[in-house]
Amino acid sequence: MTSKGACVVIGAGDDTGGAIARAFALEGYTACIVRRPRHTEALEALASRIRDDGGAAVAMPADARDEDAVTALFDRAEREAGPVEVAVFNIGANVRFPITEMTARVYRKVWEMACFSGFLMGREAARVMLPRGRGSIFFTGATASMRGGPGYSAFAGAKHGLRALAQSMARELGPKNIHVAHVVVDGAIDSTFVRENLPDVETARADDAILSPDEIARNYVWLHKQQRSAWTHELDLRPWKESW
């Protein structure tokens, strides 16, 4: 299969990010999957699984908070995988602390992971897409993108900032034929963390009461395929049951 170009997924873990990378790889894109260098072994394993399924994937470890590393990442993707047609920012950084226990260090780190890194990816994706006049840039949001909850001051602050970034980029880049969208994933995801920490996950899965990473990924592919006369900017994904 001839590659349609590169799909860069920053935050390509074993669950949602991995599902997004796999979905685009099976659509014919080369998935350039990104996590911090300390996760290189897991990243290589994910790339291997995608290739075993018939897709193309390259592990590209990088710290998304490092400006030089993100610039080098996009240069490498363009060089080794082809023109970047899709860029997905999928870093979570979900932490919970009472406000009086929140330290400046943790707050800053969460902002760097869930907001500043998104800016770096968005800027570098735009840099390589603008000369070609096409591409999609997608940001994964959360319930915290829309409303802050008790204990989530850092996470909500970062995710609100990411949403504002996506809005500004959409208005700037949309007229230049680059589709920018923000996906609000509003609910528990069938992920390793949830399976290890919340009860009755099997029941919720059987009842479609928990978000499936593969179904989330299908929506990212659909966004990329949209005709530009009716682009979606913000997509809200949630299970048919609000709680389980």
Summary of the structure (lengths in Angstrom):
residues: 244
radius of gyration: 17.2
end to end distance: 42.0
largest distance: 54.8
contacts: 847
relative contact order: 0.13
helix: 51%
strand: 17%
